[in-house]
């Protein structure tokens, strides 16, 4: 029998807020254990929660980015359970019908047939997203367990999908799309290594063509894209083997062991009544009016895939370049600032940003706010290249000098005498020597025989002989005349 997987995800995202969701203490990562705490985080007697407005606003912004329904009122509940990572022995959260974000949809892109070719786009429905507080972190050392409450109380947005995915690749594509949306809107940094984005995967399998939803298992807290892919693929195979052996899949919570590549049973799956939800008596409902929504909408950035389509359709940029831009809002804004200063050659400008600028920024020595090359200076570099003052090859060398010195392109070209100012007679002499060189006889013969691309071999030799100062267009014109 051929089987089909049915997959839904519960994605836990730490929002980028200065303080915790119900406490005034700061958020952070890498601090000494139990430093980011206060009486509210530790649930000391008399300490009461106070809602962080920024947490609500960033949650609403996420909802607006995915065209979700935003309720007029959202409320808070207590989810009761006893575990050392939760000092209150309950978690302040929201029920589905009282969540801050309602139903919406996220556009995803599946892998294409090649890295430079766009893949299929589709939408995954979001059931809702609710706000809650994160828990602490347990470290097990032999028979002893240590608890660090630094993470406890951090703002957590749990995004719950519909079971719309049918492969591990679709699940990974959804996580990538969510990371782009959340980072672009400044909602979260989504650093999985720091626990800012974690995923629970719900997986079931059914006969292909069937519409029934069979018993599912839930894989908890998978914290890497590779882990999500491998975990789901293993669980699909495990459930298929279970049905084919005549047994039934048991509804349970399972863990993922990346070392063995296997999922393992943790506990039977809890139901909502096990947590004894009830309204939190210390927190008032939040009213979300039209004026508040209108103000937040004004701050929303362009959606990543919408921006990519605009670059491809209006600027004629290739998919490979736009795919570099799309995940990085700062890179896009830098490019568009440079484009506003000089818009005659978007392709060359985009290549410099996607390759040279991004490489230097990624080295970690500079950020966009202290970049040695302001966007208008990069635009000037493209402009003098277009005007034939320097060649495209020299433009990369000038870029490196600009980054190191902070000087403008024009100043560097003037100081180093890099302008393409070869005398026509001198250039013609160099080209004639290259054509006449016996070592190039095969290339000359191939060009005369109709092989257009070999002319680039000869061009390269001319540019090398002129130390990059020859005008490439002029070199091409003289080469073709002499070869003819």
N, C-alpha and C positions, 0 to 999 in steps of 0.2 A: 504494500500500500504506500502511496506517496503522501507525505505529510506537509502541512503548512504551519509555520510558527506564528503565534500571535503575541505581540510584545507591547507592553506599556511601561513607561518609566516614571519614577518619582525622583525629581532632581532637587537636591537641597543646595541652595545658593546663599553664601554669606554676603550680605549687602555691604556696600562700601560706605559705612557710617562712622562718624568720629567716636560715638559712644554706643553703648549697648542698647538693646531695644527697650528695656524697662528699667535701666539703671544709668546713672550719670558717669560711671567709670569708663575709661577709654577702652577701645578695642585694639588689638595688635597681635603680632605673631613673633615667636622666638624670644619672648620675654622669660625671665626666670619663673619657675612654677609658682602659681598662686600669688602673683603680683597684681594682676588686673582684676581685683575683686573689691567689693564693698559690702555693707550689710544687706543690701537688696539682693545681690548675686548669691550671697551665702544664706539667704532666707532667715536672717536673724530676727528674733521677736520684735515686732513693731515696725519693721522695714516694709514699706509699701511700694509697689511698682508705679512708675510714671512713664507714660508712652513717649517714645522718641518720634517726633513728627517726621524727621528725615526718612525714617524707615518706611513709614506709610507712603510718603511721596515717591520714593524710589520704586516701591512696589506698584503704585499706580502707573508710573512711567513705563514699567515693563508691560503692564496690561495694555497701555495705549500703543506701544510699539508692535503688539501682536493683534491689534484691533479687537481686544477682548471687551466683554461687557463689564463695566465698572458699577458695582451696586451703589445705591444711595446711602446705605448704612452697612457697616461691617461690625462684628462683635467678637468678643474674646471668650474662650472656654478654658477650663482646666482639664488636662489629660492626666489621669492619675496612674502612676506606676512607681514601684520602689526599686531604685537602682543607685549605686554610689555616685554615678556621674551627674545626678540631679539632686542638688542639696535640698530642694523644696519637697521632693517626692511627688511632684507633679510638674507638668510642662504647660506654660501658657501658650495657647495655640488658637486656631480657628477651625470650626467645623466647615465642611464643604459649602453649605448653603449660606454661611455667614462670612465667607472669605472676601478678602479685599479685591481679588481679581476673579472674574467669572470666565465663561467660555471664550476661547479665542483660537488662533491657528498660527503655526510657525512654518515658514517656507524653508525647505531643506534642499540641498543639492547632493545627489548621489554621485559616487566616483564615475568619471567619464572613461571612455576607452583608452585615453592617454592623458598624461598630466597636463598637457596644453590644450585639451579639448573639454568643453563644458559637458557636464553630466546632466542627467534628467532632474528636473525640479518638480517637487510635489509639496503638499501641505500635510502637516501632522496636527490634529486637533488637540487643543489644550482643554482639559475639563475645568480646571480652576488652578489658582495659585493662592496659598494662604501664608500669612505671617506667623512666625513663632520664634521662640528663643532656642538657641543651640544649647547643647549640654557640655559638660566637662569632658576631659580625656583621661582614660584609665591606662596605666602602664602596669603590666603583669611581670613580676620578677619572682619566679619560683612560686612559693606559697603565699607571697605578699603581693597585694595590689596597691598601687599608688595613684592618687587622683590629683589632677591639675585642673583648677576651675577657671583658668585664664580664658578659655573659650566659652565657658558657661555664660549665657545671657546675650551672646552675640546675635545680631539680627539675622534670622534665617528665613528665606522665602522658599517654600516647598512648591514646586511646579509639577502638577499631576497631569499626565497625558491620557488621552483615550487609547485603547489598544489598537492603534492604527498601523503599527510597524510589523513587518513580517521577516526581517533579517537583521543580523547584527550590524550590517553596514548602514541600514536605515537608522538604527539607534545611535550609532556614532555620528552620522550626518546631523541628526537632531541636536546632539550635544554641541557639535561644532557651530551650528546655526545659533543656538542659544548663547554660546560664548561670545559670538560676534555681536549679537543684539545687546547683551548685557554690558559688554565692554564698551561698545560704541556709544551707548547712552550714559556711560559713567555710573552704572548701577552696581556693578561688581567687577573686580579684577579677574575672577574665575580661575585663580591659580590652583590647580588640582593638587599640586605638591604641598600646598599650605592648607589643604582641606577646605578651600573656599568654594569648591564645587564637588559634590559627592552624589552618587547615583544609586538608587535601588531599582533593579530590573525585575519586572514581573513577566514570566514566560510560561506559555502553554503551547501545546501542539494539537492539531486536529487533522482529520483527513482532508486532503486538498479538495476544494470545492464546497466544503461544508461551511455553514455559517454559525455553528454552535461555539460557545465559549466553554472550553473544558477546564478542568482543575488546573490552577496555576501555582507556581512556586515563586517566591520572592528572594532574590539575591541582594543582600544588604551591603551598603556602603562600599561600593566598588569605586575606587578613587583614581582611575586612569582610563584613557581612551582604549588602550590596548587591553586593559582588564575587562572593560565592558564588552568589547568585541569577543575576546576569548571566553569569557564567562558565559555569555549568551549562546555562543556556538556549542560549548560543551553541554550546557543544560538542554538545548534542543536535541542533541544526539542522545543524551541520557534518557529523556522522556520518550523518545521514539523507541529506544531499546526496551524501555519498561512496558509500553503498550504491545510491542511485538512479541514480548515474552508472555503475554496474557495477563500481566499485572496491571494495577491502577496507579496513577500518579497521586501522591498524597499532598494535600495543601499544607505547606510548611514554609518556614523561613530557612534559607540556606546561606552559607558563607562561601567565599571564593578564596581558594588557596592558589596564589600565583606561582608558587614554587612547584607544586605538583600538577597544576593545570586542571584541577578538579573542583567541583562544588561539593559541599558537605552539609549534612543536616545539622541545624542549630536548635530549632524548637518548632512546635506546632504553631501554625499561623493564628495570631490573635484576631479577634473581632472587636468592633467598636465598643460593644457593651463591656468588654473586659477592662476597658480603661475608665469606666464610670465618668464619662464627660459630664460637666455641668458648667453653667455660666460663671465666669470669674466675677466675684462680688466687688473687687477692688478697681476694676477698669470699666470706664463708661464706653458705650458704643461710639463709633466714629461716623459722623455724617460727612458724606462726600458730595458737595454741591457742584453745579455746573460752572460756577465762577472759578472754583479750585481746579477743576479739570481743564478749563480753557487756559489758565495760567501755565499749567504743566505741559500742555500740548505745544505751547510756544517754544519751550526749551528742548523739544525732541529733535534729535538729529535725523538725517535721511536714513532710511533702512539700508542695511548693507547691500542686499541684492539689488535694490532699486538704484543705488549709487553705481554698482557695477554695470548694470544695464545702460545707465546714462553714459558712463565712460565709453562703453563699447559702441553705442549707437551714435552719440553726438561727437565724440572725439576720435572715433575709429581706433581705439586702443585694443590690442589683442587680449584674449581671455587670460593668457598666462600672466600678463602684467597686472590686469585688474584684479586677479586673484590674490596678488601680493598686497594690493592697496586695501581691499575690502575689509579684512579683519582689523585694520589699524586706523582708527579715526584720526589720530595725530598725523599719520603719514598722508592721509587723504587731504587734510586741511593744509598741510605744508605744500603739497602738490598744487592745490587749487589757488593758494596765495601766489605761488610762482607763476601759474598760468594766467592769473589776472594781470601780472606785470608784463608778460610776453606770451601771446597765445598763437604764434605762427607755426610752432612745431611741437604739438603736444606729445608726439611719439618720442622724440629725443628727450624732452623734459621728463616724461614718465620713466624712461629707461634709466636716466641718471638718478631719479628719486628711488625707484624700485631696487636698483642695484647698488649704486655708490652711497647714497644717503642712508638707506636702510642698513647696509653693511656696517657703516661707521657708528650709527646709533646703536645697533645690536651689540657692538663691542663693549658697551656699558660705560664708556668714558664721557659721553655727552648724552643729554636728553634734548628733546625738541625745544624746550624753553631756554637752553643755553647753546643751541646749535651754532658752530662757528660760521656757517654759511646761511645768512638770512635768505628767505625765498626769492626776494628781488635780485640778490646777487647770483643765485643759480639761474634765474631767468636771463640775466645779462650774459652768462656763459653760453647759454643756448643761442642767444641772439648773435653774438660775435662768431659763433660756429656757423650759423646759417648764412651770415654775411661773407663767409669765406676768409675771415681774418685768421682763424686756425682750423685745423682739420678735426674730424671727430675723434681720431686717435689721440691727438694732442689735448683735446678737451678733457679726457680722463686724467692726463698728467696735470693739467691746470687745476682740475677739481681737487686733486690730492694736495696741491700746494695751497689752494684756497682753504681747505679744511685745516691744514697745519698752521697757517699763518693768519687766517681771518681776513686776508686782503681780497680785494675785488679781482675779477677775472681780467679786466682791462689793465689794472696796475701790474699784475703778474706778467701778462703778455708783453707789456712795454719794458719792464725791468729785465726780462730774460731774452728779449728780442725774438719772440716766438712767432711773430706775425708772418703769414705766408706772403712773402714779397720777392719770390724768385723772378729774376729777369726771364722773359719769354725765350730769349735765345739760349740762355744757360740751361733752362729746363728742357728745351728741345734737344740740346746736346746730350743731357743725361738720358733722356728717353731713347735717343738714337743708339747710344752705347748699350743700353739694356736690350734693345731689339736685336742688335748685331752680335751680342755675346753668344758664342757657340753653345754655351750651357743652356741657352733658352731656345735653341732651335726646335725642340719638340713642342714647346708651348706655342711658338709662333706658327708652326705647321698645323697644330691642332686648332688654333683660332681661325686660320685661313680655311681649314676644313669644316668650319661651322660650329666649333665648340666655344660658345660664348663665355662660359664661366672661367676659362683659363686666363682670360685677360686680367683677372684679379691677381693672379700670380705675378704678372708683370707689373701691375700697379703697385703691389706691395714692395717690389724691389726699387721702384722709382721713389716711393715715399721714404724708404729706408735711406737711399742715397742722398735724398734732400733733407734728411733729419726731420721729416715730418712737416717741413715748411712749404712744400709744394701744394698748390690748390688741386684737390682731387679731381674736380670737374675739368680743370685745364689739362691734367695728366691724362684723363680719359680721352679728351678730344685729340691730343697730340698722338697718343698711342694708336688710336683708330686710324688716324690719317696716315701715319707711317706704315702701319701694318697693311693698309689697303694698297 
